Amino acid sequence: MKNEELKNRDLDVLWHPCTQMKDHETLPLTPIKKGYGVYLQDYEGNKFIDAISSWWVNIFGHANPYINKKIKEQLDTLEHVILAGFTHEPIIKLSERLVKLTPKNLDKCFYADNGSSAVEVALKMSFHAHKNDGKNKTIFVSLQNSYHGETIGALSVGDVELYKDTYAPLLLKTLQTAVPKDMSEEAAQVAAKEFDVLCQDRADELSAIILEPLVQGAGYMHMYHPLFLSLVRDICTRYNVHLIADEVMVGFGRTGKLFACEHANVSPDFLVLSKGITGGYLPLSVVLTSNEIYAKFYCDYSENKAFLHSHSYTGNALACAAANATLDIFENEDVIVGNQQKAKYINEKLQKFTNLKNVASVRQQGMIAVVELKGYASQERIGLRVHQYCLEKGVLIRPLGHIVYFMPPYIITNSEIDMMMDTTYDAINSLL
């Protein structure tokens, strides 16, 4: 059978990401033949609701006809060109739109090809901007429990031990400050006060604080109040510390607004975007910053202040076509209002989980919903049991330890939400 053949061929040659490969001695791989809408289908005709948007990227469904069409049109014109000394219309159009759509004072776009790379760009750009001002500010601050990627710089500013501890000898020196303990305003104020004290003591050393607005993705989907963003923005302004907003996961409508910073009406000094920017089709990331910061690098060649950072596939034309198509959908359909309505329905379904004795709590921010389990030791790998149960019933759920979350494509229907959440409820209930 094709599924079994592909599983065996795969294990001969592939090393999968974020995976202990020994698990696949007992946990079968799932070969996927095709995707359509919210569904993935294997070679035997089994289909699965993609309840995690294939690692949070696929916001308008698989094989979206409109995005497909726009990529095919671009394919016949230009697939890629070096972006140093050259340009092309898709990237100009995309940049114009992003500058218009993002919070105020984000005037320039610098492209990379994935979220971790874009975080590296923002960190380097922040340090270099201070350096061009004659300041040696070498320390970055991030929130406790944060995650910003797995390249060396991005890993350095993260705080999830699972990813970071092994590589500790290789990492940059960074500081962590408190994340609000819950979604209350009081918690936001307490955490902001700690950051304020840190800035009072060490602002001359601090280049930037980087944070995930409202939701810490790989940090077990921890959530906090938008007030924290407002308070941190004010502190950064007072102490000349940059604010880097990592919206790789929460950007493009996931939190109930187009960008999570909008919940607090704040503009960061650097906005990092990726994942949903191409609708989940192709790798692309971008860092937006202000004309003020851009001007610090604008000089004669002899002054040596230029930002010499590059990636071979920077501004790939096919990826830009996918991104423009994605923005077209936002522009032509009332996606945010639709998401708000679906989020309300998800919330109604979410409340049923609170009746289960092994559920500690539920929480939600827009199109991100979380069920936190209790009473299980880490070695029980309870999330894996939930994953296996749901997959057998036709739903792809990939819990973070004891955190079960839903992050479906925006095109999901109420009946598909029912299946996604009812199946997961049954999975959790079966553990009792």
C-alpha positions as CSV (number, residue, x, y, z in Angstrom):
1,M,0.0,0.0,0.0
2,K,1.2,3.5,-0.9
3,N,1.1,4.8,2.7
4,E,3.3,2.0,4.0
5,E,5.7,2.3,1.1
6,L,6.2,6.0,1.7
7,K,6.6,5.6,5.5
8,N,9.5,3.1,4.9
9,R,11.2,5.2,2.2
10,D,10.9,8.3,4.4
11,L,12.6,6.7,7.4
12,D,15.5,5.6,5.3
13,V,16.5,9.1,4.3
14,L,14.7,11.8,6.3
15,W,15.3,13.4,9.7
16,H,12.2,15.3,10.7
17,P,12.0,18.6,12.6
18,C,11.1,18.9,16.2
19,T,11.0,15.1,16.4
20,Q,12.6,12.3,18.3
21,M,13.0,9.9,15.4
22,K,12.9,6.8,17.6
23,D,9.3,7.5,18.3
24,H,8.5,6.4,14.7
25,E,9.4,2.9,15.7
26,T,5.9,2.8,17.2
27,L,4.2,6.1,16.1
28,P,3.5,5.9,12.3
29,L,4.2,8.8,10.0
30,T,1.2,10.1,8.0
31,P,2.1,10.5,4.3
32,I,-0.1,13.3,2.8
33,K,-1.1,13.1,-0.9
34,K,-3.0,16.3,-1.2
35,G,-4.7,19.2,0.7
36,Y,-7.9,21.0,0.0
37,G,-9.6,23.6,2.2
38,V,-9.2,22.7,5.9
39,Y,-8.4,19.1,5.0
40,L,-5.3,17.0,4.4
41,Q,-5.7,13.6,2.7
42,D,-3.4,10.5,2.8
43,Y,-2.9,8.0,0.0
44,E,-5.6,5.7,1.3
45,G,-8.3,8.4,1.1
46,N,-8.3,9.2,4.9
47,K,-8.8,12.9,5.5
48,F,-7.9,15.0,8.5
49,I,-9.0,18.5,9.5
50,D,-5.9,20.6,9.8
51,A,-6.7,22.1,13.2
52,I,-3.2,23.7,13.6
53,S,-3.0,25.3,10.1
54,S,0.1,23.1,9.4
55,W,2.3,24.8,12.0
56,W,0.3,28.0,12.1
57,V,0.9,29.1,8.5
58,N,-2.1,28.0,6.4
59,I,-4.6,30.7,7.1
60,F,-6.9,30.4,4.0
61,G,-6.8,26.6,3.5
62,H,-4.8,24.2,1.4
63,A,-4.8,24.6,-2.4
64,N,-6.6,27.9,-2.2
65,P,-7.8,28.5,-5.8
66,Y,-7.1,32.2,-5.8
67,I,-3.6,31.9,-4.3
68,N,-2.9,29.0,-6.7
69,K,-3.9,31.2,-9.6
70,K,-1.7,34.1,-8.6
71,I,1.4,32.0,-8.1
72,K,0.9,30.3,-11.5
73,E,0.6,33.7,-13.2
74,Q,3.9,34.8,-11.5
75,L,5.6,31.5,-12.4
76,D,5.4,32.4,-16.1
77,T,6.9,35.8,-15.6
78,L,9.7,35.8,-13.0
79,E,10.5,33.2,-10.4
80,H,13.4,34.9,-8.6
81,V,16.0,37.7,-9.0
82,I,18.8,39.0,-6.7
83,L,17.4,41.8,-4.6
84,A,20.7,43.6,-4.3
85,G,20.7,46.2,-7.1
86,F,17.5,44.8,-8.6
87,T,13.8,44.9,-7.8
88,H,10.5,43.6,-9.1
89,E,6.9,44.8,-9.0
90,P,5.5,42.1,-6.7
91,I,7.8,43.0,-3.9
92,I,7.2,46.8,-4.4
93,K,3.5,46.2,-4.3
94,L,3.7,44.0,-1.2
95,S,5.9,46.5,0.6
96,E,3.5,49.4,-0.2
97,R,0.6,47.4,1.2
98,L,2.4,46.3,4.3
99,V,3.5,49.8,5.1
100,K,-0.1,50.9,4.7
101,L,-1.7,48.1,6.7
102,T,0.7,47.9,9.7
103,P,0.8,50.3,12.7
104,K,1.9,53.8,12.1
105,N,5.6,54.8,11.6
106,L,6.6,51.4,10.1
107,D,7.8,52.8,6.8
108,K,10.5,50.4,5.4
109,C,10.5,46.7,4.7
110,F,13.5,44.4,5.0
111,Y,12.9,40.8,3.8
112,A,14.2,37.4,4.8
113,D,12.8,34.0,4.3
114,N,11.6,32.6,7.6
115,G,10.6,33.8,11.1
116,S,13.9,32.9,12.8
117,S,15.9,34.8,10.1
118,A,13.6,37.8,10.5
119,V,14.2,37.8,14.3
120,E,18.0,37.8,13.6
121,V,17.5,40.8,11.2
122,A,15.6,42.7,13.9
123,L,18.2,42.0,16.6
124,K,21.1,43.0,14.4
125,M,19.4,46.0,13.1
126,S,18.5,47.2,16.6
127,F,22.1,46.8,17.9
128,H,23.5,48.4,14.7
129,A,21.2,51.4,14.9
130,H,22.4,52.2,18.4
131,K,26.0,51.6,17.3
132,N,25.5,54.1,14.5
133,D,24.4,56.6,17.1
134,G,27.6,56.0,19.0
135,K,26.1,53.7,21.7
136,N,27.3,50.2,22.6
137,K,24.0,48.5,23.7
138,T,24.7,44.8,23.5
139,I,22.1,43.2,25.7
140,F,18.6,42.1,24.5
141,V,15.7,41.5,26.8
142,S,12.9,39.0,26.3
143,L,10.0,37.7,28.3
144,Q,10.1,34.7,30.5
145,N,8.6,31.7,28.7
146,S,9.2,33.3,25.3
147,Y,10.1,31.6,22.0
148,H,11.5,33.4,18.9
149,G,13.0,30.7,16.7
150,E,15.9,28.3,16.6
151,T,18.8,30.0,15.0
152,I,21.5,31.1,17.5
153,G,20.4,34.7,17.9
154,A,16.7,33.9,18.0
155,L,17.3,31.0,20.4
156,S,19.3,33.3,22.6
157,V,16.3,35.6,23.2
158,G,13.9,32.7,23.9
159,D,13.2,31.2,27.3
160,V,11.7,27.7,26.7
161,E,14.2,25.2,28.2
162,L,13.2,22.4,25.9
163,Y,14.7,24.3,22.9
164,K,17.4,26.3,24.6
165,D,19.2,24.4,27.3
166,T,21.3,22.1,25.1
167,Y,22.8,25.1,23.2
168,A,23.4,27.3,26.2
169,P,27.2,27.5,25.7
170,L,26.7,28.9,22.2
171,L,24.1,31.6,22.9
172,L,24.3,35.4,23.2
173,K,24.0,36.8,26.7
174,T,20.4,38.0,27.2
175,L,18.1,39.0,30.1
176,Q,14.6,37.9,30.7
177,T,11.9,39.9,32.4
178,A,8.5,38.8,33.7
179,V,5.6,38.0,31.4
180,P,2.2,38.8,32.9
181,K,1.1,35.7,34.8
182,D,-2.4,35.8,33.4
183,M,-4.7,37.9,31.2
184,S,-5.6,40.4,33.8
185,E,-4.7,44.1,33.8
186,E,-3.2,43.8,37.2
187,A,-0.8,41.1,36.0
188,A,0.2,43.4,33.1
189,Q,1.0,46.2,35.5
190,V,3.1,44.0,37.8
191,A,5.2,42.6,34.9
192,A,5.6,46.0,33.3
193,K,6.9,47.4,36.6
194,E,9.6,44.8,36.6
195,F,10.8,45.8,33.1
196,D,10.7,49.4,34.2
197,V,13.0,48.7,37.1
198,L,15.4,46.8,34.8
199,C,15.5,49.8,32.5
200,Q,16.2,52.2,35.3
201,D,19.2,50.1,36.3
202,R,20.6,49.1,32.9
203,A,19.0,51.1,30.0
204,D,22.5,52.1,28.8
205,E,23.2,48.5,28.0
206,L,19.8,47.4,26.6
207,S,19.4,47.4,22.9
208,A,15.8,46.1,22.7
209,I,13.1,44.1,24.2
210,I,11.6,41.4,22.0
211,L,8.1,40.0,22.7
212,E,5.3,38.0,21.2
213,P,2.3,40.3,21.5
214,L,-0.6,38.8,23.5
215,V,0.2,35.1,22.9
216,Q,3.4,33.2,23.5
217,G,3.1,30.5,20.9
218,A,5.6,27.7,21.7
219,G,5.6,29.0,25.3
220,Y,2.5,26.8,25.8
221,M,0.1,29.4,24.4
222,H,0.4,31.6,27.4
223,M,-1.7,34.7,27.0
224,Y,-1.7,38.2,28.6
225,H,-3.6,41.5,28.5
226,P,-2.9,44.2,25.8
227,L,-2.2,46.7,28.5
228,F,1.2,45.2,28.9
229,L,2.1,46.2,25.3
230,S,1.1,49.8,26.0
231,L,3.1,50.0,29.2
232,V,6.2,48.4,27.6
233,R,5.9,50.8,24.6
234,D,6.0,53.7,27.0
235,I,8.9,52.4,29.0
236,C,10.9,51.7,25.8
237,T,10.3,55.2,24.6
238,R,11.4,56.8,27.9
239,Y,14.7,54.8,28.1
240,N,15.6,54.6,24.4
241,V,15.2,50.9,24.2
242,H,13.8,49.4,21.0
243,L,10.6,47.4,21.0
244,I,10.6,44.4,18.7
245,A,7.2,42.9,18.2
246,D,7.5,39.3,17.0
247,E,4.2,38.7,15.2
248,V,5.4,35.7,13.3
249,M,2.6,33.6,14.8
250,V,0.0,36.2,15.9
251,G,0.1,38.4,12.8
252,F,-2.4,38.4,9.9
253,G,-5.7,38.1,11.7
254,R,-4.9,35.3,14.2
255,T,-5.8,37.3,17.3
256,G,-8.9,39.0,16.1
257,K,-7.3,42.0,14.5
258,L,-4.9,42.1,11.5
259,F,-1.9,42.6,13.8
260,A,-1.8,41.9,17.5
261,C,-0.3,45.3,18.3
262,E,-3.5,46.9,17.2
263,H,-5.2,45.6,20.4
264,A,-3.1,48.1,22.3
265,N,-2.8,50.7,19.6
266,V,1.0,50.6,19.7
267,S,3.7,50.8,17.1
268,P,6.9,48.8,17.7
269,D,10.2,50.0,16.5
270,F,10.5,46.7,14.6
271,L,7.6,44.4,13.5
272,V,8.6,40.9,12.5
273,L,6.2,39.0,10.2
274,S,6.2,35.6,8.6
275,K,4.1,32.3,8.6
276,G,0.7,33.5,7.4
277,I,2.1,36.2,5.2
278,T,2.0,33.9,2.1
279,G,-1.1,32.0,3.2
280,G,1.2,29.0,4.1
281,Y,2.5,28.5,0.6
282,L,6.1,29.7,0.5
283,P,8.8,30.8,2.9
284,L,8.9,34.6,3.3
285,S,9.5,37.0,6.2
286,V,9.8,40.7,6.7
287,V,10.9,43.2,9.3
288,L,9.3,46.6,9.2
289,T,10.8,49.6,10.8
290,S,10.7,53.4,10.8
291,N,12.2,56.0,8.6
292,E,14.0,57.2,11.6
293,I,15.9,54.0,12.1
294,Y,16.4,53.6,8.4
295,A,18.1,57.0,8.3
296,K,20.7,55.9,10.8
297,F,22.1,53.5,8.1
298,Y,21.8,55.9,5.2
299,C,25.3,57.3,4.5
300,D,28.2,57.6,2.0
301,Y,30.0,54.3,1.4
302,S,33.1,55.5,3.3
303,E,31.2,55.9,6.6
304,N,30.6,52.2,6.8
305,K,27.2,52.3,8.4
306,A,25.3,50.2,5.9
307,F,23.3,47.1,7.1
308,L,25.1,44.3,5.3
309,H,22.7,41.4,5.8
310,S,21.4,39.2,3.1
311,H,19.7,36.0,2.2
312,S,19.9,34.4,-1.3
313,Y,16.1,34.1,-1.6
314,T,15.3,37.5,-0.1
315,G,12.2,38.9,-1.8
316,N,11.5,35.8,-3.9
317,A,9.0,36.8,-6.5
318,L,6.8,33.7,-6.2
319,A,6.6,34.2,-2.4
320,C,5.7,37.8,-2.9
321,A,2.9,36.8,-5.4
322,A,1.5,34.4,-2.8
323,A,1.7,37.2,-0.1
324,N,0.0,39.7,-2.4
325,A,-2.7,37.1,-3.1
326,T,-3.1,36.6,0.6
327,L,-3.5,40.3,1.2
328,D,-6.1,40.4,-1.7
329,I,-8.2,38.0,0.2
330,F,-8.1,40.1,3.3
331,E,-8.9,43.1,1.2
332,N,-11.8,41.6,-0.8
333,E,-13.4,39.5,1.9
334,D,-14.3,40.6,5.4
335,V,-11.9,38.2,7.0
336,I,-11.4,39.9,10.4
337,V,-15.2,40.1,11.0
338,G,-15.6,36.5,9.9
339,N,-12.8,35.5,12.3
340,Q,-14.4,37.3,15.1
341,Q,-17.7,35.5,14.5
342,K,-16.0,32.1,14.3
343,A,-13.9,32.9,17.4
344,K,-17.2,33.5,19.3
345,Y,-18.5,30.1,18.2
346,I,-15.2,28.5,19.1
347,N,-15.5,30.1,22.6
348,E,-19.0,28.6,23.0
349,K,-17.6,25.2,22.2
350,L,-14.6,25.7,24.4
351,Q,-16.7,26.1,27.6
352,K,-17.7,22.5,27.5
353,F,-14.2,21.4,28.3
354,T,-14.3,23.1,31.7
355,N,-16.6,20.3,32.8
356,L,-13.9,17.7,32.5
357,K,-12.0,16.8,35.7
358,N,-8.6,16.7,33.9
359,V,-8.9,20.2,32.5
360,A,-7.3,22.9,34.5
361,S,-8.5,25.9,32.4
362,V,-9.4,27.2,29.0
363,R,-8.4,30.4,27.3
364,Q,-8.7,32.1,24.0
365,Q,-7.4,35.0,21.9
366,G,-9.2,35.4,18.6
367,M,-8.7,32.3,16.5
368,I,-6.4,30.7,19.1
369,A,-8.2,28.5,21.7
370,V,-6.4,26.5,24.4
371,V,-7.4,23.7,26.7
372,E,-4.9,23.2,29.6
373,L,-4.8,19.7,31.1
374,K,-3.9,18.8,34.7
375,G,-2.9,15.8,36.7
376,Y,-0.3,14.4,34.2
377,A,3.5,14.0,34.6
378,S,5.6,15.0,31.6
379,Q,6.8,11.5,31.0
380,E,3.2,10.4,30.4
381,R,3.3,12.4,27.1
382,I,-0.4,13.1,27.5
383,G,-0.4,15.4,24.5
384,L,0.8,12.6,22.2
385,R,-2.2,10.4,23.4
386,V,-4.6,13.2,22.5
387,H,-2.9,13.6,19.1
388,Q,-3.1,9.9,18.3
389,Y,-6.8,9.6,19.3
390,C,-7.8,12.7,17.2
391,L,-5.8,11.6,14.2
392,E,-7.5,8.2,14.1
393,K,-10.8,10.2,14.1
394,G,-9.8,12.6,11.3
395,V,-8.5,15.6,13.2
396,L,-4.9,16.8,13.2
397,I,-4.1,18.2,16.7
398,R,-0.5,18.7,17.8
399,P,-0.5,19.6,21.6
400,L,2.4,21.3,23.3
401,G,2.9,19.0,26.2
402,H,-0.2,19.2,28.4
403,I,-1.5,22.2,26.3
404,V,-4.1,21.3,23.7
405,Y,-4.7,24.1,21.3
406,F,-6.8,24.9,18.2
407,M,-5.5,27.2,15.5
408,P,-7.4,26.3,12.3
409,P,-7.5,27.9,8.9
410,Y,-9.8,30.9,8.8
411,I,-12.0,29.2,6.2
412,I,-13.2,26.6,8.7
413,T,-17.0,26.2,8.9
414,N,-19.0,25.8,12.1
415,S,-19.7,22.1,11.3
416,E,-15.9,21.6,10.9
417,I,-15.4,23.4,14.2
418,D,-17.8,21.0,15.7
419,M,-15.9,18.0,14.5
420,M,-12.5,19.5,15.5
421,M,-13.6,20.4,19.0
422,D,-16.0,17.5,19.7
423,T,-13.3,15.0,18.7
424,T,-10.8,16.6,20.9
425,Y,-13.3,16.7,23.8
426,D,-13.8,12.9,23.4
427,A,-10.1,12.4,23.3
428,I,-9.6,14.3,26.6
429,N,-12.6,12.6,28.2
430,S,-11.2,9.2,27.2
431,L,-8.2,9.8,29.3
432,L,-10.2,9.8,32.5
